[in-house]
């Protein structure tokens, strides 16, 4: 399915059961538990012999419909909806990692993802091997029989680094290691992760999908393309479930035991958000590209980082993987931290807030906020500069946003 038939496909996914009132919107099932006609029916449901719902920490009709929509439009084997993007990441690695395992990844990661790897998993004797993922030989050298995954962000936040997914997936296949990618930065109505060798995709559905930042959620999208008999944690379930062993372990144990399943009200909002996802993504990413080009004309802006700019070092690989307008996030550097703070304080229309891909444009100074509790040497190693502003572009016009940026910089309009 390409982007031209995204809405046609999405809007015509049928409900699993007819609604009693013929509602055009999937009802919100704010139910904790479900009644059964008999003890035998109850036993069958709890033992997985039927698909009936038992308890909303495990499955819920509204959440399941959201998952089905995501599965249908991505072509995945399964999608699991959780209550945040970080819940998606932690559930994935609690499924594939084990004591003595290692994960090959980059230091160029979102702050909480970095902390999860460097601090949380460390306590479970999981080694994190931070590499330059733009160097295939470094990846190959650090990948061995105990590597449980290669993990990356398809465009890093906020460094805006883009790796060659085809090259990395080839190494992953050569080494019998799954490639797991955080694809939040590009809408899956445009970017088809499976086509680039990604085995498992994690998405913060809080971002583009929710539609105006209405709710917090996360997705694990499993393409069932990896042979899990090669993973020490999943080799036993793989004997029975093969390439579906990850999903079996995740759904039957990990997500149940960690209790991070998506709330039905969130699923309802995000199901609606899916319907306008591609339209919003096209508008926001196109505006982002236009704004990036205009920012380059301002003398107070030292550097504009957007991979859709022809002079960006990742332009070629970014265009090949994501198209000419790769998402709605850019960064730009001013002369100093003080200059960044003055700029932020002078903004009148762009909001000072965290989050990405709200309908409203948002600006943040990453070094003092998202990475504020990291030491200076850590920030230096992660390439997070005091001079950088991150801008998430919303649905406003390019002129409107550019005028606000110019006045915040003290440029006469």
N, C-alpha and C positions, 0 to 999 in steps of 0.2 A: 504494500500500500504506500503510495507517495502522498505528499502533502495536499495534492489537488482533491483527493477523495477522503481526506481525514474526517471532515465533519459529516459527509454522507455516511461513512462507515460507522462513526461513533454514535450518531443520533438514531441509528436504526438497530442497535443491539437490543434484543428483546429482554424483557424481564423473565426471570426463571419461572415465575408463576403469575397467572393473570391477577390483576388487582381487583378487589371486590367492587371498587367504585370507579374503575377505569381511569385512574389517575395518570396524568401524563408525566408526573415526576415520581421517582421511586420513593415510597414512604420511608420515613425515619422510624426505625424500629428501636425505640428507647426501652428495650427489654433486657433484663439480665438473664432470664431463664425461659424455657419453652416447655409446654405441656405435651405429654404423650398419651396415646390411646390405650397403651398396655405396657406392662413391665417388659415384655419381649421386644416391643418397639424401642423402649428406652435402652435396653441392653444393646440392641443392634446399633443405635446411634452412638452410644458412648464407646463402643468397641470399633467404630469406624466402618461398620458393614453397610451403613446407609449415609447419605449426605445430609440428614436432618440436623438442624441446629440444636445444641444442647445448652450452651452457656456462652454469653457474649464476650468473655475473655478469650474464647477460642475461635468462634465464628459468629457472624451476625449478618442477617440478610442485607442490610443497607451497605455494610462494609464489603460484603462479598460481591455485590453488584458493582461497586467501584473497582474492586480488584478485577472483575471480569472485563470491564471496559478497558482497563489498562492492558490486561493480557491480550485482548482482542486487537487493539491498535498497535501494540508493539510486536505481536507475533510470538510472544514468550510462552514457555510451557506453563509458568505460574507467576502470579504477582501476589505479594503479601504486604498488606497495608499496616503500618505501625504509627505510633503517636508522635514521631519526630524523625528527622533525617539522621540524627545521632543514634536513635533507637535502631534504625535500619542498619547502620554501620556496625553497631555493637552486636546485634543479633546475627549478622553475617559471620563475624569473626568468632563469636562464641559457638558457631556451628562448624567452622572449618579449622580453627586453631586448636592446639593442644600443647601441653607442657613439653618443652624441648623443640617446638616448632619455631620457624622464623618467617617474617613477612618482609618482602622486598618492596620498598616504597621510597618516596621522596620527602625531603624536609619542606618542600613547597606544598604545604597542606593548610587547610582551614584550621584555626587555632584549636578547637575542641577535638577535631580528628587527630591532630598531632598529639595532644595531651592524652587521648585515649590510647594511642599506640605507645607513646613514650613512658607513660605513667601507669595507666590502668592495666594494660596487658602485661607489662613488665612484672607485676606482682604475681602473675600466673606462669612465670617462667617462659614467656614468649619473647623471642629476640626480634627487635626491629632493626632491619638493615637499611639505613637511609642512604640512598644512592642518587646519582645524577641520572635521571630517567631519560635524558636526551642522549645518553651514551650507551648504546646497546651492549658494548663489551663489558661495561661496569655492571649492567644488569645480569648478564650471563655469568660473570665471575662470582656474583653474590648469590646466585640461585643454586640450591643443591637439593639433596633428597629429603631434607627437612623443611623446605620452603612450602608453606601451606597456601601461599597466594602472592601474586604481584598485584599491588594496589596503586591506583593513581586517580587524580582528578583530571578530566579531559581538558579543561582549562583551569589552571590553578588560581586560587583565590587567596590573596590579591595579586600574586606575582604575574599572572597572565602568561604562564608557560604552557606550551602545547607540545605534547610528545607525539611521536609517530606511532600510532596505535597498531598499524599493520606490522611494523618491525617488532614491537614489543609482543604482540600476540604470537608471532612466529617463534620468539624465544620461549614464551610460555608453553607453547605446544611442544617444542623441542625438549623442554625440561619437565614435561608432564605436570605443569602447575596451572591452576586456574587464574585467569585474568579478571580481576574485579575492579570496576570503575565507578566513580562518583560522576554522574553525568548531569547533575543539577543545572549546570550553567547553560546547557543547550536543550531546548525542548525536544522530546522524543517524537514530536510530530515532524521534525526535520532530521534529527540525527538517529540513525539506525545502528545501535551499538553492536548488534549481532553481526552486521556486515563487516565490522572491523575487528572481529575475533574476541569480543567481550563475552565472557561466560556468565557473569552476574553483574547486574547494574543496580546501583543504589541511587536514590533520588530523594532530595528534600522536597516533598510535594507542597510544603509551605510556600514555595517560591512561585514559579510560573503557574503551576496547576491550580492552586487554591483560588486564584482570581481576586486580586485586590487584597492579598494577605488576610483573608478571612479566618484562617485556621492553621494550626501546626500539624504537620504529618510527614510521614516518610514511606518509601516504597522499596521493596526488594524484588527485583525482576530477574527471574531465573530462566535462562534459555535452554537448560538441560543439554548443554553442548560439551560438558567436561566429563571425562571418565573418572568417577570418584573412587574407583578401586585404587587409584594412584595416590589418594590422600589417606594418611594413616588414621585420621579421626573417622573417616567415613568408609573405610575399606570393608567393614563388616556389613553395614546396610547396603553397600553397593553390590554385594553378592546376590541380593534379592531384588534391589531396586535400580541397579545400574546407574545410568546418567540422571535418574530421578532421586538419588540418595540424598542430595543436599536438601531438596524440597521436603522429603520425608522426615529428615532429622529436624529441620527447621520447624515444620508445622506440627509434628507429633511430640516434640520435646521443647526445643529452645524457646520459641515464641510463647508457648503456653507457660513455661516455668518462669520466664522473665516478666510476663504480664504487661507487655507494651503494645497490645493490639490497638488499632485505631478505634476511636469513639464513633458511634453511628452518626452523630450530628456533624462531626468533621467529614465523614465519608459523604454525607449528603451535600455539603458545601463544595467539596472537591469534585464530586461527580458533575455538579453544575459548572464548576470551573473548567473541567476538561472540555466542555462544549465550545468555549471561546478561546481555548489555549492557543491554537495556531494563529488565530486572528490577532490576538494580543502580542504574541511572540513576533510576528512579522512587523507589526507597527513599532514595537519597542526596539527591536534590533536594527531596523532601518533608521530610526531616529538616533540610535546610539552611534551608528557609523557616521551619519551627517554631523553629529555633535563633535565626535572625535576629530574630524577634519577641520571643523571651525576652531576647536580649542588650540590646534597647532598654530593658528595665526596670532595668538595672544602672547605678547612678549613676557608677561609675568609667569607663564606656564613653561616650565623647563623641559618637560617631557610628557607626551601623551602615550599611554600604553593601551592599545586595542588591537587585537590580532587581525582585524579586518583592514588595517591601514597598510598600504603597499610597502612602506618602509619598515614595517615591524619585522623582527627577525623570525617570527613564526608564521608570517603571512602565507607562504606557500602551503605548508602542511595544514594550517588552519582552514584555508579555502578548500583544500582537497577533502577535508573531513567534515567541515561544518558550513560551507558556503561562504559567500562574500560578506555577509553581515552576521558574524558569529556571536550572537547573544547580546544582552542588554546591560552588560557591566563593562565599565572602563575605569582606568585609574589615570591620574595625572599628578605630576610633581610640581610643587612650588619651591620657593627658595629655602624654607625652614619650617620647623614645627610651629613656631610662633606665627609665621605667615599662614600656615594651614588653619590654625585656630582663628585668626582674624577673618579669614575667608569664610569659615564655617559660621562664625557669629554674625557675619554680614548677610548671609543668605535670607531671602524673603519668601521665596516660593518653594525651592527645594527643601525638603524636610531633613532635619538632623536626626537620623535614626538608623538603627541596624536593620537587617533583612535585605533581601534581594527580590527584584521583579514584582514589587507592589505596583498597583496602577499609578501610584504617586512616585515621583523621583525622590531618591534618598541619598544623602551624602554622609560619609563617616570617615574618621581618621583612624585607620586600622591599628597603627602602632600603639596608640594610647587607649584603645578600647578592647577590641577583640584580642589583641596581643599585649594588653596593658600589664598583665601579670607575668609575662615572660621577661627574663633578664635581657639586657642589651646584647650580650654575646649570642643568646638564643635567637633574638630578632635578627641579628646580623647574619647568622647561619641560615635563617629562613628567608633572607632577602626581603625583610619587612622594614621599610624606611620611614623615618620620622617626617619625611617631606611629601609623603604620598596621601592623596585623597582618593577614596573609592566612591564611584558614583554608580548607582543603580538607576537606570533610565526608565521612566514610567510612560504614561500615555499622553503626556503633554506634548505640545508642538516643539520642534527644534528651536524656533525663534524665541519662544517663551523661556525655555531653559537656558539658552545661550545669553539672553539678556540678563537673567538673574545671576549667572556666573560672572558676566562682565561687571555688573554693578557691585557684586561681592568682592571682586578684585580691585575695585576703584577705577575701572575703565569707563570713561565717559560714553554714554549711549548716544 
